[in-house]
Amino acid sequence: MTQLMGRPILEVPGELGGRPVLADLLAGVRTALVGLAAVGVPVLGLWVATPYADSDAAGATRLAGALWLLGHGAPVLRGAAEAPLTVTPLLLGVLLVVRLYRAGAGVAARRGLRSRWGGPTALWAGYCAVAAAVALHCAGAGLFRSRVLPDLLVVGLLAGLSTAAGVRSAEPVGDGVERLVERIPAGWRPAGGGSVVGRAAGAAGAGLVAAGGLLVAAAAVLDALAGGGRGMALLGGGPVALVGLLLLTVALLPNAVLWGAAYALGPGFEVGAGAVVSPGGARLGPVPEFPLFALLPQDGPGGWRLAALLLPLLAGLVPAVLLGRAAAGRRGDADGAQPWPPAATAVAAVAAALLLGAGAAVLGWLSGGALAAERMARLGPVPWWTGPAAAGWLALVAVPGALLVRYRVLGPTPVGSADEVEGPEAGPTTPAVGPGTPARLALRARRSALELRARTYALVLWWSGQRSAG
């Protein structure tokens, strides 16, 4: 009986050992339903626990479906005024992308013959079929309402990109960057540096995210020390409202971290039309009653908050070390690699900065959006400010830092131990292999020190002989 239930049916091979199209199609449906359940279970649980719920189960399922679509970045309409809601809860978005990525990687890993419509195409089609059903269900009246065609386009695009990334996951991360590096002229080309550039940009991005998280945590601590303020006042609406508010806050926490990273970079972020929060100062207006908005600084000049600009400098140290060691020929994936010229080292650092800037602009755009029309139609970092700021900070630190690390690694090689030089009569030693003038100066200083030691020892022996003869 167990052989006729569950996944074993989906794994039955087709003709010639291939995987049937239906199996991949159902894999896409299963991937979508798992993500939908991750949203629907908490929503339905809160609806059941609410003692005075004024909506039926269909309204709760429409709410869950609208939140699932919103997690893909799809636009949703809110309220009777049909105000646009485009702020994507990034935690939910990350979970959905990871599910699609793993499903695409799993389909690509299965060997065997398949038709042209099987594999990733069937997986994507199954996922989009569920999205179409959800969008149609949420198109009715309710607190949140979907826009069927735009929602399907956004979900289909995200599902296609995530599935394609999973299919190509076997390819090393730096291969795409390496192909771009190969187009640089020979004297300026960091040979074999595509993977290093990708890792440096990733390390810088991780440092900026850590800086944003640190600022959010510091703001929460300061708000708690000040007595909680509006943030604590919002948590007194009963246990069900408290749980719902906490879940929504956790879902939007990655957005707040990216806003904090934009704050550390300098441009800051917008909280409504004409309201900007940056280290140079804050200019706020009325904001929604939400715990994360309670962490915003007060209106006025930045003052001591300008110290946040030091965090991007610290985030650029690790990429500088990675690029500098790679420029010196010490790369973990290329034994015995030749050192890069200084110009190629600078080009690699600039390439990592540009890659980071592009990623920061995209993430800044994804983390923001609109909560309503008119004033609240603009929230979050401005991409064309955040991207160049991230690229500029990393270039400012990584270019001189990588050149300095490269010089230190390729610096003067020690001449040798004292056992290899007996004294002045041993003759000149072999010069160390080094970058030229610094090595010769180090050799000359070493030789002078050895001569001084030999003459001092001879003087001591002569003086001891005179004393004993006396």
N, C-alpha and C positions, 0 to 999 in steps of 0.2 A: 504493500500500500504506500509506503514512504517513497518508493521509486516513482510514483505518479504525482507527487506533490512538490511544489516549490521549485527551486532552481534547477534540479536535475533535468526537467523538461527543457529549460532554456539552454542547456549545454549539449543537447543532442546534436551531433555533427550532421551537416547536410551531405549532399553528394560530393564525392571525391575528397572527403575529409574537411570540407569547408564549414564555416559557421553560417547558419541561415540568417537571412535578413531580419526575420521576425525576432530572433534573439537579441540582436543589436537594437532594434526598435524598442523592445520591451525594457532593455537596459536603460535607454534614455528616459522612458516613462518612469521607471523605478527611481532614477536619479532625481527627477523633478518631484516625485511624490515624497521622497525623503526630506527634501528641502522644504516642501510645503507643510509637512507634518511638524518640522521644527518650529514653524511659525504658528500653525493652527492649534497645536496642543496647548501652549500657554494662553492663547486668546480664548479658546473655548473653556479652558479651566477657569479663567477669570470671569467669564460670562456666567458659568455655573455657580461660582462662589459669590457673585454679586446678588444680594438679597432683593434689590429693587431694580433689576435690569428691565428696561422698557423696550427691548428689541427681542425678536425671536431668534431662533438658531440660524435662519438664513442670513440675518443681518450680521451675526457673529462670523459666519463663514465668509461673507463678503468682506468684512474687515480683515480677516486673516489673509484672504486672497489679495486684497489691495496692498497690504504690508509686504507680502511675498513679491509682488510686482515692483513695489518701491525698492526692495532690496536689490533688484537688478538695475536700478537707476531709471526705471520707467516712470514717466510723469503720472501723477494721480491728482484728481480734483477733490477739494475738501469743502464740505458744507453746501448749503443751498446756494451760496454765492458763487460756487464753483471756482474757488480760489486755487491757484496752482500750488502743488506740493511736490517739490523735486529734490529735497534734501535726502540723500540716500543713507540709511543706517549701514555704515561700512562693515560693522561686525557681521551682520547678516549677509551682506554682499560678499565678504571674504569666505564665509562658509559655503555659499552657493558656488562661487568660483572654484573652490577647492574640490567640491563634489564633482563638478564638471571636468576639472583637470584630471582627477584620478580616474574618472570613467573613460575619458579619452585615452589616457595612458594604458588602461586595462584593455581597451579594444585594440589598440595598436600592438600590444604585446602578444595577442593571440595570433598564432600562425595558422596558415591554411588558406585555401582558395576561398574567395568570396566574390559575389557579383559587384558590379560597379556602384550599386546603390546600398551596399552593405557597409559595415564598419562605422567610421565616424559620421558618415552622411546619415545612416539610419539612426544612430544615437542622437544626433542633432534633431532629426525629424520627430523622434519620440518625445524629446524634451519640449520642443515647440508645440506639439499637439496638446500637451498638458497646459502650456502657457495660454494657448488659444481658448481652451475651456475655462480657465480661471478668469481671463480677461472678459469673456462674454458673461460669466456669472457675476462679475463685479461691475458690470456696466449699468446695473439698475440703480434705483434710488437708495441712498444711504449716506452715512457720514463721510465715507471715502468712496469715490467712484472712478473706475478706470476709463481710460481712453483707448479703445480697442486697438486701432491701427498703430498709433505711436508706441503703445506698450509692446505689441508684438514685434515691431521693428527693433526696439531696444533689447528685448529679451533674446531675440534671434541673433542679434549682433554679439551680445555678450556670450551667449552659449556657443556660437561659432568660434569666437576668439579663444575662449577657455578650452574648448575641445581640441582645437588645432594646437594650442600650446601643450596640452597633454600628449597629443600624438607625436609632437616633435621633442618630447622631453628627453629622448635618448641622445639627442644632439647636444654637445657641450654648450654651456651658456655663452662662452666667448666666441663661438664660431661666427656669428653674425657680425660682431664687432671686428673680428679678425679680417673679414672680407673688406670692411671699410678701411681698416688700417693699411691693407695691401695697396690701396690706391694712392697713398701718400708717397711723395718723392723719396728716393733712396736715402739721401742724407738726413731726412727728417723722420724716417719711418722707425718706430719701435718694433723691431722684428720679434714676432711671436708674442706681442703684448696685448692681443685682444682679450684673453681671459683675465689678465692682470688689470686691464682698464675696467672690465666689468666688475671684478671683485672690489676694486678701489671705489667705484661709484656706489656699489652696494654697501660697502663699509661706511661711506659718508652718509648715505641715506639712513642706515641704521643709527648712526650717531645723531642725525637730526631728529629722528623719531624719538630717540631716548631723551633728547633735549626737550622736545614737546611734552613728553610724559612727565619729565621732571618739573616743568613749569605748571602743568595741570595739578600735579600732586602738591606743589608748594602753594598754589592758590587755594586748594582744598584745605590744607593745614592752616593757612592764615585765616580763612573764613571760619574754620572751627574754633580757632583761638579767639576770634572776635565775637564769639557767641552764636555762631551759626547763621545769623542774618536771615535773608529770605530763603536760603537753601534749606534750613531746618524747618522754617515755617511751612514749607510746601509738603513736608512729610507727615502732616497731621490729619490726613483725610480718611483715616480708617485703614484696616489691614489690607483690604483688596486694592484700594487706590495706592497704598504704599508699595505693594508688590508690583503693580503695573507700572508705576513711576520708576521704580528701581530697574525693572527690566528694560524699559525704554531708555533710561540713562546709560545702562551697560551697552545697549545696542549702538548708541551714539557716542560712546567713549572714544573709539578710534577717530571719529571726526574731530572731537575736542583735542586729541593729541596732535593731529595734523594742523589744526588751527594754532596750537601752541608752537609747533615747529615754524610756521609762518611768522608768528610773533617774534621768535628768536632770530629769524633771518633779517628782521627789520621792517619789511612792508606791513606786517600785521595782517589783520583780516577785517572784513566789514560785518557789522551787525545791523543791517538795515541801510537804506539809502542815506548817504551823508554821515554815517556813524562808523568811525574807524578806530580800531584798538591796535596800538603799536607801542614799542618801547619809548618812542618819543612823546607819547601822550595818548590819552583816550578822549574821544568825543562821542558820547552815547546819548541816545534818546530812550523812549519807552521800549522795553524788551519783554518778550513773553515770560510768564511765570513758569520757570523750569529750573531745576537745580544747577545744570551746567551754566546757564546764563547768570546764576547768582555768583559765580566765580569770577566774573569780569571785574577789572579794576574800576576804581572810581574815576569820574571825569577829572581832567587836569593834566598837567605836564608829567612826563615820565619820571624824572628824578632818578632815584636809585634803580628803577626798573631798566635803565640803560645797560646795567650789568648783564642782562640776558644776551646782549650781543657777543659776549665772550663764548657762549656755547657753540656757535658755528665754528669758531676758531679751534676749539678743542675737538670738534667732530672731524676736522680735516687732518689731524695728526696721524691717525692710523692709515688713511689712504696715502699720505706722504711717505710713510715708512714702507708700505707695500710697493709703491712705485719706485722709490729709491733703491730698494733691494733688488727689484726686478731690473732696473737700469744697470746695476752693477753686475748682472749676470747670475744672481742667486735667485732663481725661480724654482719652485718645487716641482713644476711639471716640465722643466727643460734643463736637464743636467748638462753642465758644461756650456751654457749659453754665453754668447759673446756680449760684452757690455754695450749699452746703447750710447750713442753720442749725447752730449748735453742737449742739443736741439731736439733729438728724439725723445729725451726724457721730458722736456717741457711740453712737447706735443702730446705725449701720453697723459700728462696731468691735465692739460686743457681738454682732451677728449673725455676723460673721466668727469670733468666739471660740466661739460656740455651734456653728457648722458645723465648726470644727476639733475641738471636743470630741466631737462625734458621730463624726467620722472616726477620732479617736484611740481611742475606745472600741471601735469595730468592728475596727480593725486590732489592737488589743491582744488582743481576744478571738480573732481568727484566728491570731495568732502563738503562742498558748499551747495548752494541752490536757493530755493525759495520756500518760504513758509506760508506766504499769502501774496496777495497782489499789493500794488503800490509800494509802501515803505519797506515791508518785509519781503520784497521780491529779490533782494540781494543779500546773501549771507555767505560768509566764508572767505578764504583767501582769494585774491585776484590772481589768476594764473600768469598773466603777462608781467606781473610784478614778482611773484614768488619764484618762478623759474629762473629768470636772470639773477635774482638775488642769491639763490642757492648755487648757481654756476659761478658767480663772482666770488662768493666766500670761499668755495673750494679751490678755485684757481689761485686766489690770493695766498692760501696756505700751502696747497699741494705743489705748486710750481717751485718756489724756493725751497720748500721742505724736501721734495724729492731730489733736487739738485744737491742739497746739503748731505742727505743720507747717501746718495751715490758717491760723493766725494769722500765721505768718511769711510765707506766700505772699500773703495778703491784707493784709499790713502797709502802713505808710505809703508812698505812691508819691512818688518824688523830685519836688520842686517844679519843677525845670528846671535847665538849665545856667546858668553865670554869664553867658553871652552874652545871655540873655533878660532880665536885670536889669541896667540900666546903672548904677544907683546910687540914692541916696535920692530923687532927683528923678523917678525913673521911676514912683513911685506904688506903691500896694499891688499885689502880685501875686495871681494867681488861686489860691485854695487848691486843694491837691491833693485828688483823689478818694480817700477812704480811709474807714476805719471810724469816723470821728468824732474823739474827743479826741486820739488819738495823731497824727492828721494835722495837727490845729491846733497841737499842741505842736511838731511838727517844722517847720511853717511859721514859727512865731514864732521858733524858734531860728535858722532860716535867715535870716530878715529881720534879726535882731539881729546876726548875723555879717556880713552885707553892710553894714549901717550902720556897724559898727565898722571894717570895712575902708575904707569911703569916708572916714570922719573921719580915720583914720590917714594916708591918702594926702593929704588936704587939709593936714594938719599938716606932713607932710614937704615939700609944695610951699611952704607959707608959710615954713617954716624955711629952705629953700634960697633963697628970695627975699630974706630978711633977710640972710643970709650974703653973697649977691652984692652987695646994696646997701651993706653995710658995707665 
